[in-house]
């Protein structure tokens, strides 16, 4: 009996060792989503999703209904993650000069300043905020990019106060008086060119929400089944050896 027990104990220990040898815990991955709604009477709508792992952000965005052309060319729609404001999109009350258009400056108290530029390539800092050549263009945006997100934007995301804003209106949709106004950001451009067309606050998605990423650590998927099988096999083998030895001992008796 003692020898049989000695056979089972090491096997159990090896099985436990196999189970404890699971990969190290992965970093948390969180998904944030913004439902983008029309602002300033545009026809734009869509959604943007950010999967954040540490400071690595994978951004996926689909938007339609934006202004199609500007000066006979595809309309460049600069877009950003705004931070430092109230974490919300502006209401009509933000139109303080009553010209019928919420300018970028007038919307600032609600959504804040530029934290990250959602450019198609190159720089994603606020410095690229008005780089038209790196902006998505045309009436539809299908945007996918992975890049390093700066610490301020990460902190704003986690606090629920990061807001996505897409800029660029069709001048023909503005009130007659506003059509003649100059941009509050780039005076050489009309007001429509830089005013917000779509907006949405980024919110963390619930753990396990369908169609999204996860907000729970990767290790919550459970222990490695291969290791469980290996540990179970060792225990089963030890049990079989114990049974054979008992049978042999009873035969000899």
N, C-alpha and C positions, 0 to 999 in steps of 0.2 A: 504493500500500500504506500509506503513512504516513497519508494522509487517511482511509482506511478504519479504521485503528487508532484514530484520533482520534474516530471515531463510536462505536466499541464501548466505549471507556474511560469516557466520561461516562455511558453507559447503565448500565454495571456499577456505577459509583459511585452512581447514583441508586437502583439496586436495593438496594445495601447500605444506603443511607440509609433507604429504606423499611422494611427489616427492623430497623434499629436504632431506629426510631421507635416501638417497642412501648410500651404504657402502662407507667407507673411500677409497680414491684413493689408488690403489695398486701400489707397486713398479714397475718401468719399467722392462720389460723383453726384452732382446736383443738376437738375434741369430746370430752367426758367423759361417761361413763355409769356409773350405779349400778344394780345389780340389787337391788331392795328385797325383803328377806325378813322373815318373821314374827319377832316377838320377844315375850316374855311370853305365849306361847300364843295370840296373835291369829291370825286366818285371813288376814291381809293379805299381798299379794304384788304385785309390779309392777316398773316401771323408771322411771328419770329420766335425761334426757339434757340436757346443757348444751353449747351451741355458743358458744364464747368467741372474740370478735374484739376484741383490746385489752382494754378493761374493759366491753365490751357483751356481756351474757349473754342468750341466748335459751334458756329452759327449757321442756322438754316432758316431761310426766309422765303416766303411766297407772298407777293403783293400784286394786285391788279387794279385797273381803273385810274392809274396815274396819268398826268398829262403826257401826250405822246411825242410832240415835237416842240422845238424852240429854235427859232431862226431857220427853219427848214431842215433841221437835223434832229436826231433822237435826243429827247430831253434828258439832260443829266440830273439825276435826283440825288443830291448829297444826303447822307443819312448818318445818324449818330446815336450813341447811347448817352443821354443827358443825365447829369448827376448834380447834387447839391441844391436841388429845389425841394418842392413839397412832395415829389414822387407822384405827380399826377399830370394829366393833360389839361390844358387851359379851357375854361368855359368861355362863352361869348362875352362875359363881363371883363375878360382880359383886354378886349378891344378898347383901350382907354381913350384913343383919339376919335373913336366913333366913325371910322372910315369904312367899316364893314369887313375889315380884314384883321385877323390876329397876326401881327408880325412876329418874327423870331424873338425880337427883344421884348415885346409885350407878353409873349408866352413864357419868358424866362423865369419869373417867380414860381410858376407851376412846375416846370420840368428842370430848371437849372441850366448850367452851362455844359459844354461838350466834355464828356469824359473819355469817350472812345469814338473814333471815326470808323464807320463800317464801309471801308474802301474795298474795292475789288482786288487791289494789289498794293504792295508797298506799305507806307506809313499808316498806322492806325491811331496815331496820337491826335490831340486837338489841333495840332499844327496843320493837319491834312483836312481839316473840317470843310474847307471851301475848294478843295482840289477837284475840279470838275472832271478832269481826265481820268480820275480813279473812282468816279461815282457810277453806280448802275444807271442805265439809261433806257428810255422808252416807257411805254405804258404798263409793262409787266416786269416785275423783279423776281428772278429765281436765283437766290444768293446762297452760296455755301463756301465757308472759309473757316480755317482753324488758325488761331494765332494766340500769342501771349497777351493776356488781359492785365492792364496795370492795376496796382493795388487799390487805388481810389475807386475804380469802377467795380472791382470785386467787392469791396466793402459796401458800396451802394446797392449792388445786387442783393447781398445778404441782408441788408436792412429793409429791402422792399421799396427802395426809392429810386431805382434806375428806370428811366423812361426812354423808349425808342421814338425818335422823331424822323420822319422822312419829309424833305423839303422840295418845293417846286410846284407851283400852281399854273394852270392854264390862265393866261391873262384875260381871256375872253369871259371867264366865269366871275371875275371881280366886279364889284360895283363900278360904274362909269368913272367916278372920281378917283378911285383907288388905282384904276388902270394906268393913270398918268404918274403915279407916285414912284419914287425911287426906292431901291432896297435900303433897309436900315443897316445892312451889313456891308454891301458892296454898292455904293452910289452909282456906279456905272451901269448897273443892272436895274431892271424894273422891280418893283416890290414883289410881284408874283414869283420871281425867280428864286428867292430865298425864303419865302414864307412857308410855314408848315402845311403839309397836305395830308399827313396821316400821323397818328400818335397812339401809343399804348404803353402801359406800365408793365414792367417785367415782374412776374410773380413766380415763386418757387412752386413746382408741381408736387402734388401729394405723392408719397411713396407708392410705387406700383401702379400709378395712373396709366391707363391704357394709351398706347401710342406715344408715350414719352420716355425719357430716360429714367434714371432712378435717383432717389434722394437717400437711399440707404447704402451702407457700405457693401462692397462687392462680396465680402465674406458671408453676408447674410443669405447668400444663395445656398448655403449649407456646406458641410464638410465634403471633401473630395471622395466620390463614390468608389474610385479605384482603390484608394487607401483603405476604405471600409471593407471592400471585398478582400483585399490582401490580409487585413487583420482577421477577418472572419475565417479565411482559409487556414490561417495558422492555428486558430482555436479549434477548428474542425479537425485538422490533422492531429492535434494533440489529443483530442477526444478519442479519435480512432485508435491511436497508439495505446491509450489507456485501456480501451476495451479489449484489444488483442492481448495485452499483458495479463489482464484479469482472466481471460479465457484460458490462456496457457497455464496460469497458476492453478486454476480449478481442475484442469485436465491432469496435471501432475499429481494433484492431491488424490 
